[in-house]
Amino acid sequence: MSIMPEPVAEQDLPYNVFAKACPSRGTLEHVTGRWGALTLGALYQGSLRFNELRRRVDGVSEKMLSQTLHALERDGLVHREAQPTNPPRVDYELTSLGREVAERLLALIHCVEGRMDEVLTARQTYDARRA
């Protein structure tokens, strides 16, 4: 049995992600895009350097990870700390807002991972009907 959250009336919120011009839509895209979600999930365990993060998020290019981190930092979800060492050391970690968002994302990620047998069976059934 699942418990659904109480619906919130649209007028009770100052932002509406369903409205085209709402700034929350951009943040939702940053968070739920493939690299944003995986980056937030990877940082949930703690601070990581850029290359550690790149290895953790298998398949992300250096350019995409850099763009993703900039977007998440701009949205206040990730904190970037540059150490004045030689060579320079840069660590990334979640802010308190980033941790809250990552917790919710990880719940979704774990749900998907835990139900993949059903998903794969559904795909197989679907593909067999289409063939």
C-alpha positions in Angstrom: 0.0 0.0 0.0 1.5 3.3 -1.0 0.8 6.6 0.7 0.2 9.5 -1.7 1.1 13.0 -0.5 -1.7 15.4 0.0 -2.2 17.4 -3.2 -1.4 21.1 -2.8 -3.7 23.6 -4.3 -1.9 25.6 -7.1 -2.8 28.9 -5.5 -1.0 27.9 -2.3 2.4 27.8 -4.0 4.2 30.9 -5.3 5.6 28.8 -8.2 4.0 26.5 -10.7 6.3 24.2 -12.6 3.5 23.5 -15.1 3.5 27.2 -16.2 5.8 27.8 -19.1 7.5 30.9 -17.7 8.0 29.6 -14.1 11.6 29.5 -13.0 11.0 26.3 -11.1 10.8 24.4 -14.5 14.5 25.1 -15.2 15.5 23.8 -11.8 13.4 20.7 -12.3 15.1 20.0 -15.6 18.6 20.4 -13.9 17.6 18.0 -11.1 15.7 15.3 -13.2 17.9 15.3 -16.2 20.1 12.2 -16.5 23.3 13.8 -15.4 21.8 16.1 -12.8 20.0 13.2 -11.0 23.1 11.0 -11.1 25.4 13.8 -9.9 23.1 14.6 -7.0 22.8 10.9 -6.1 26.6 10.4 -6.3 27.3 13.4 -4.0 24.8 12.2 -1.4 27.5 10.0 0.2 29.8 13.0 0.6 32.2 15.4 -0.9 33.9 14.3 -4.1 36.6 15.8 -6.4 35.7 16.3 -10.0 37.5 13.2 -11.3 36.1 11.1 -8.5 32.7 12.3 -9.4 33.3 11.6 -13.1 34.3 8.0 -12.3 31.3 7.6 -10.1 28.9 8.9 -12.7 29.9 6.4 -15.4 29.5 7.6 -18.9 29.4 11.4 -18.3 31.8 13.4 -20.3 34.0 16.0 -18.7 32.1 18.8 -20.5 28.6 17.5 -19.4 29.7 17.0 -15.8 31.1 20.5 -15.7 27.9 22.0 -17.2 25.8 20.0 -14.8 27.8 21.0 -11.8 27.6 24.7 -12.8 23.8 24.5 -13.2 23.4 22.7 -9.8 25.7 25.1 -8.1 23.8 28.1 -9.6 20.5 26.5 -8.3 22.0 26.3 -4.8 22.1 22.5 -4.7 25.9 21.9 -4.9 28.7 23.8 -3.2 32.0 24.1 -5.0 35.1 24.5 -2.8 38.4 25.4 -4.5 41.5 24.7 -2.4 44.5 27.0 -3.1 47.0 24.1 -3.5 49.3 23.2 -6.3 47.8 21.6 -8.3 44.4 23.2 -7.4 42.0 20.9 -5.6 38.2 21.4 -6.1 35.7 19.5 -4.0 31.9 19.3 -4.6 29.3 18.6 -2.0 25.6 19.0 -1.6 24.1 21.9 0.2 21.3 21.3 2.7 18.8 21.9 -0.2 20.8 19.6 -2.4 20.7 16.8 0.3 16.9 17.1 0.5 16.5 16.9 -3.2 19.0 14.1 -3.5 17.1 12.1 -0.8 13.9 12.3 -2.9 15.8 11.4 -6.1 17.5 8.4 -4.4 14.1 7.1 -3.3 12.9 7.2 -6.9 16.2 5.7 -8.1 15.9 2.8 -5.6 12.3 2.3 -6.6 13.2 2.0 -10.2 16.2 -0.3 -9.5 14.0 -2.5 -7.3 11.3 -2.9 -9.9 13.5 -3.4 -13.0 12.5 -7.1 -13.4 8.9 -5.9 -13.9 10.1 -3.1 -16.3 12.1 -5.6 -18.3 9.2 -8.0 -18.5 6.9 -5.2 -19.5 9.3 -4.2 -22.3 9.6 -7.7 -23.5 5.8 -8.1 -23.6 5.4 -4.8 -25.4 8.0 -5.5 -27.9 6.6 -9.0 -28.6 3.1 -7.5 -29.3 4.7 -4.9 -31.7 6.7 -7.5 -33.7 
